Amino acid sequence: MWGLLIAELALTFIALCMGSLHYMHMLQLESYQLDGYLRHLKRYKEEWNGWTLATGLACFAAQIVLPIVFTMFTGERTNSAITAHVIIMVACAISVAYNVWRDLSAPKKKPLVFTKRVKRLCAAQAAAIAFILALLTLILSYTDEERGLRLMRISPMTLIAALPWLMLAGGYLAQPIENHINHGFFLQAQAALAARKDMIKIGITGSYGKTGTKFALSTILSVKYKVFTSQSSVNTPMGLSKLINTQLKPEHQVFVAEMGARHVGDIKELCELVKPTIGLITSVGPQHLETFGNVETVAKTKNELIQALPKDGTGIFASDGAWVDKLYKRCACEKLLSGVGEGEYDLRADNISVGASGSRFTLISRDGESVECETKLLGRHNISNLVLSCLAAKKLGLSMEEIARGVSLVKPVEHRLQLIPGELNVIDDAFNSNPVGAREALSVLAAFPGRHLIITPGFVEMGEDEDRFNYQLGRQIASACDAAILVGPRHTKPILQGLLKEGFDESRILTVASLDEASAHIRDFVGRGDAVLFENDLPDNYKE
């Protein structure tokens, strides 16, 4: 009696669980933040979203049409309903299997990683699907008395239309468990740091430049101290908690913590974990405007680091003539200001020489001390990050000579204005591009000999101003490049408009669908001795 119904429910359960893998990957790329996942669903209503909706609607239509058609030919209503269910089951199972295979086999920059958290999420998702199927069985199933069969009025496969939202249900179901687990890790890490009263704790935040400054400061401080920091851009409470719980050692004297934020309060939470006594602000600008809304909110969030410092703490700021300077003036504890060029700075860089192989500058303190510095880092904004790091190192007792030695040891950070020399000079600035960094990257590109090519998909997470920023990028590219390859025809339309506004030769612009396709066309525009800038590379959750 229940055989057909159980088979249909089991196949539907498997299909929905397998189809959820795509959305689980998107949730992981959004750092498991459900609001970020919701924004992803709003951004992309086609591809998988369109497929699930179309499949669900097709199931519903087939459920109505097929029994009528079969009854017309056979005269058997019940048999027609059963046949329709079987056809829908098989067709949907094949469709799901094909789409899952296509998704899993597609090249990805960052594939789905089956961490312990993802495994728990899988269990929560399976529980949510099982509950909904059980509920539908109670509501929609009926018994055919004549045949003794238990059937569904509507095929449960129509639930495929709700796959994106089923993933959301699984996420909400898992949230209390994850919060409890995360809180435990957080408290463990917090206790470990609190027990190290001898260790200097430094927090670094900013709209951009956090990771570069963290590595620069850690390298410079390593001349004198044993420094503890992450080897990547770890900047979340759970990322730092895991780092502290697994890698902190008794010999570490300084902890340099990068602090990222997408929401108001994120920096405050990180400060509750680290309890920094020194805070560095690298920059304030239009970054993550999808969640912050405006730059003023960004500034207030970055200032949470300074507000969390103790009364005897020290805030160190990289002057920008704008928001960072405003935060410097508001700082209630000891404050230090770094800068580039002339100005009333505690430490500044002057006599700057920026070239294709690196930079040179004179480091000058407020009390008149100076030292010549040389670095492999490209770009004027990297000098700003370096001077900020040098000021923090000086605060911690390093001499100007020790600081200069540390500066010479600083290496370029992967995918952040990283020069890859060869037949072509490739400048890899593919990580998380922003308007300030892109402008600097174009300036660096202009310092190289030969022809200049940029490959870019433009900016993301810029909120309502995204098109405006991309339009400005197009105008800037026109003055710095001989050719441009735009990745993504829809997203890069404002860049194209900016290029054409400046009279850029349209024959020197190519729009492609993917980075791989862009790479295949590099030789169409440049050759030996020329330079190529890769500016930003969208993650898998940003698609055309």
N, C-alpha and C positions, 0 to 999 in steps of 0.2 A: 504493500500500500504506500509506503513512504519512499520506496527505492528511487523513483524518478526525481522526487523533490530533493532528497538528500544529495543525489548526484549533481543536480542543478546548483544547489547551494554550495557544495564543495568546490565545483568548478568555478563558480562566481567568486568564492572566497580566495582561491588561488590567483585568479585573474586580477582581482582588486589589489591583493598584496603585491604581486609582481609589478602591476602598473604604478604602485605607490613609490617604487624605487626612484623614479625620475624626480618626483616632488620631494622625496627625502633628500636627494642630492641638492636640490635648490635650497631647502631649509638649512642644510649643513653649510652651504656657501653663504647664507645669510647669517651665519654664526648662531643658528638655532633661535634667532629672534623672530617671533611670530609676526610682529608688525612689519619687519623687513620682508618676510615671506609674503605677506598680504600685498605689500607694494609691488613685489615681483609679479604676482598674479594680475594686478591691475595694469602693469606695464606690458605684459605679454599675454594677449587674449587669443593668440593663434598658436601654431605648432601643437604642443601637447594639449594645451587647454582647448584649442579648437577641435582636435581629434577626439578628446573625451566627450565634449558636448555633442559633436556630430554623431559619434558612435551611440551615445545614450539615446539621442533622438531617433536614430535609425532603429534601435531596439524597440522603442515605444511604437514607432510607426509599423514595424514588422509585426508586433504583437497584435495590432488591430487588423492589418491588411491580410497577412498570411492565412489566419483561420478562415476568413471570409472566402478567400480564393480557393483554398483547399476544400471547404465545405461545398462550394459550387460544383466542384468536380467529383467529390466522393460522396457527398450527402451525409458524412459522418462528422458531427460537430466536435465530439471529444477527441477523436483521432486527429482531426485537423489542429486542435489546440496543442496536443502533444507534439505533433510534427513541427509546429511553429516554434515551440520551446526548444526542441532539439536543434533545429536549424540556427536559431538565435544563439544558443549556447556554443555551438561549434564555430560559427562565424566570428563571434566575439572573442572566443579563446584564441583563434588563429590571429585575429587582428591585434590583440594584446601581446601575444607572443612575438609577432613581427615588430611591433613598435618598441617593445622592451629590448629585443635583440638589436634593433637599429640604434637605440639610445645608448646601450652599453658598449656597442662596437664603435661608436663615433669617437674621434680623438678629443681628448679633454685636457685642459691645462691642469685641472685639479679634480681627479676622479673622486667618486664617492668612497670614503674610507669607513670601513665597518669598525668604528671604535666601540667601546663599551656603551657609550651614550647612544650611538646609532642602533646598537642591538636592543637596548631598552626601548628606544623609539619604535623599532620594528614590532616589539611585543605589544606596546601600547596601541600601535596602529592596527595590528591584528585583532586585538581585543575590541577596538572601536568598530571595526568591520564586522566582526562576529556578532556584536551586540545589535547593530543595525539590521543585519540579515535575520537574526532571531526575531526582532521586532516586526520586520516586514512579513515574516512567515506567520506570525500570530495574526497580523492584520489582513493580509492578502491571500492566504492559502484557503483552500476549500476542498471538500471531499466529493468526488463523483461517485454517488451511491451505486449507480449501475455498474461501473467498472471497478469500484473499490480503490480508486486512485486518489492520492493527495496531490493537488496541483496548485500552481500560483496563478492568480488572475493576471498579473503582469510579471514578465521575466525579471528576476533580480539583477540581470546583466545591465538593465537600464541605469544602475548605480554608477556605471562607468562615467556617466556625465558629471557625477559629483566627486570624482577622484581628487581634484585639487583641494576640495573642501574636506574630504575624508582625512587627508594628510593634516589639515589644520586641526581636525578633531583629535587625531592621534597626538599632535603636538600639545594641545591643551590638556589631554589626559595624562601625558607624561610630565607636564610642567611641575606639579607638586613634588613628584619623586626627584626630579632633577634639582629643584630648588633645595631640597633637603640634603641631597648628596653634595651639591656645590657648597652649601653652607658649611658642611663638615670639613671639606677640603680647605675652605677659606679660613675657618677658625684654626685649623691645624697650622696653616702657613702663617697666620697672624701671630700665633703663639711662638712659633719658631723665630720670627723676626723680633718679637718683643723680648725674647730671651737674650738676644744679641745686642745688649746695650752699648757694647764697645764698637759696633759696626756703624759706619756713616751711611745714611740712607738718602739717596738722591732721586727725585722724581723729575721726569722730562715730559713736557707736553707741548702741543702746538698743532696748528692746522696742517703743517707740512714741515719736514726736516727733523721729525722726532727720531726716526731710526738712524739717520746719518749722524745726528748729534750724539745719540747714545753710543754708537760705535766709536766716534771721534773722541768723546770724553773718556770712554773706557780704555781706549788705546793710550791716550795721553797720561791718564792716572796710573796705568800699569807700569810706568817708569819708576813709580815710588810705592804703589800699593798693590795688594792682591785684590783684583776687582771681580765682582760677581754680577753677571748680566746675561741676558738671553743671546743666543747666536742667530736670532731671526727677529722679525717684527712682532714679537709677543707683547701685547699691550692691554690685555683684558684681565679681569679679576681671576677667572679660571686659569687662563694661560700663565699668569704670574704665580698663582697658588701652586700649580703643578710644578713649575720651575723651582720654587722655594722648597717644596716638600721633597723633591727628588735630587736636587743638585747643590743646595746650599751646604758649604763645608766650614768647619771651624776656622780654617786659615783665611777665609775671606774677610777683608777689612772694609770694603766699600761695596754697597749694592746700588747699581744704577738701573732704575726701573723706568721703562717707557710706558707712558700712560695715554691710551687712546680713548676716544669718546664718539658716540653717535647720538647720545641723548643727554639732556641735562641731568646731572647727578652722577654720571659715569665716573668722572675724575674724583669726585668726593668719595665714592665707594672704594676706588683704588687707593686713595690716601688713608682710608680707614684700615686697609690691609698693610700698607708699607710704612705709614707714619714717617714721612720724609722730614728731614730737618733742612734740606736745601731743595729748592724748586727752580727749574729752568723752563722758561717759555720761549720757544723758538720763533713762533709766528702766530698770527691770527688772520684768517682769510676765508674766502667762500669755499668751504669744504663740507660735505655731508649736509647740504642745505635741504635735502629731502626730509631730514628729521629735525634739523635745527631751525629752519625757516629763514633766518637772516644772520648776518655776521655779528650783530650785537649779542645774540644768544650764544653764538660760538665763543665770543670773548668772555662772556659771563661763565661759561662752562670751563674754559681753560683757566680762568681765575680761581676756580675751586681749588686748584693746587696751591696757590699762594695763600688763600684763606685758611687752608688746612695746616700751614706751617706753624710751629710753636713761636712764642714771643721772641725767643733767641734764635729763631731760624733765619734763613737768608733766601730772598728771592732774586734770581738772576735773569735778566731780560735781554733779548736781542733787539735793539732799537730798530723800528721800522718807520718812524715818523707818523704813525697812525695808532692802531688799537693797542699794540704792545706798549708803546710809550704811555698811553692812557692808563694801562694796568700798572705800569711802573710807578706812576705818580700816586696811584691809589694804595700801593703796598704799605702796610702798617709796620712790618718788621724791617730788619736790615735789608737794603736793596742795592743791587749793583747793575750797571748798564753797560752792555758791550755794543760796539758799532763799527761801521766801515767808513773810512774817510775822516774828515774833520768833524769835531763835535765834543761836547762835554761828556766823555765816556770814561768809565773806570778802566776799560781796556779797549783798544781799537786797532784796526788794521789800516796801514797807509802804504803809499808807494806800491800799489797793487799792480802786478803784471799777470794777466790771465792769457794762457795760450792753449794750443791743442794738446800739449803733453802734461799740463798741470798749471800750478799757480805759484807765485812768489809774493811775499808781502813783508812789511816791517810791522812787528807787534809792539805797540807802545802803550805803557800804563799811565795812569793819571799822575803818578809821582815822577814820571820822566824816564823810567827804565825802558829799554827797547832791545829787541833782538830780531834778527833776520830769520824768516821762516820759509820753508819750501814744502809743497805738498803735491801729490799726484792727483788730487781731486780736481775735477773740472768745474768751472762756473763760479761766478761771483757770489751767488747765494750760499755755496758751500764754504766760502771764506767767512761769511756771516755765522754759519753754524760752528766753524772752527774757533772763531774768536769767542763766541759764547762758551764753548767747551774750555778754552784756555783760561777764561775768567773764572770759571768754576774750579779749575785745577789750581789757579793762583790762590783762590780762597782756601784751598785745602793744603797750601804750603809748598807747592812746587815752585822752584826758581824759574826765571825766564828761560834759562838755558835748558832746564829739564823739559819745560813746555815745548820749546822749539824742537828738541829731540823727539818728543812724543808726536808732534805734528808731522814730522818727516816719516813716521811709522804708520800713519793713518792710511788705510787702503780704501779704494772706492767700494761702495756697497753695491751688491749685485742688483741689476736692473734700475739703478738710480744714477743716471749720467755716467754709466760704466763704459769706458772706451775698450773696444775689442779691435785692436789693430790687425791689419792684414792687407790683402790686395785692395779691399775697400776699408775705409775707416768707419767702423760701425759704432754708433753711440747708442747704447741701450738705456733708454729712460722709460722703460715699459711699465714701471710700477706706479699705479695710482697717480696719474697725472693731475695737475691743478694749474690754474691760470698763471700763477707766479712762476712755478717751476717750468712750465712750458715756454714761457717767455725767455727764461734764462737758458733753457736747452737750445732754443733757436739762436741765441747769442753765441753759445758755445759752438754750434754747428757752423756759424758764419766765420769762426776763427780758423776753420780747416781749409786747406787749399782745394782747388778743383770745383766740380759741380756739387750741388747740395740737393739731396732728396729726403723728404719726410714721409714716413708711413705712420698713419694715425687713425684711430676711430673717434678721436675727440674726447670730450669730458663727459662724465656721468655723475650722478648724485648731486647735481647742481640745482635741483628744484625747478622753480618757475623760470629762473634765469639761465637755464642750461643752453637754450638756443642762442641767447645773446652772447654768452661766453664762447660758444663754438663759432659764432659769426666773427667775433673779435680774433679768435685763433686763426681763422681763414685769412683775415687781413694781415696778421703778423707773419704768417707763412709766406704770403706773397712778396714780402720785402726781404726774406731770408733764404728762400729756396728757389731752385731752378725747376723742380718738379715735385709733385705730390701724389701719393697713393692714399686714397681715403678708404677705410675699411668699414663697410656697411652703408649701402645706398640711402637708407632712410635716416639713420642717425646723423650722418655727416652732411646732410643737405645745407644746414647753416654754414658749415665750413666752406662748402662749394660756393655759396652765395658771397661769402666774404672774399674769397679768392677772385671771383669774377668781378666784384665791385672794384678791386684794385687793378683790374685790367690784366690779370694773370692769363697767360696763354692756355686756352682750354685744351689744346692738344698735349699739354704737359701735365694734365690731370687725369688720373685713372681711378675709377671707383670699383672696388671689388667686394666680394662677399665675405672673405675670410683672410686671416693673416697669412695662411699658407699660399693662397692665391696671390697676395701682395708680394710675398717673397719670390715667387716665380717670375715676377715682372720687373724686379730690380734692375736687371741688365738692359731693360728697354730704355732706361733713363740715365744710368751712371755706369762708369767703368773704373779701371785701375786708377788709384790715387784720389778718387772722389770720396765723398762722405755721405753716409746714410744715418738718419736719426729715426729710431723707433720710439715714438712718443705715445705712451700708454698702450696697454693691451687689456681689453675688456675680459673680466672673468666669465666663467661659463654661464652665470646667471644673468648676464647682459647679452642679448642676442638681437639680431635683426628680425 
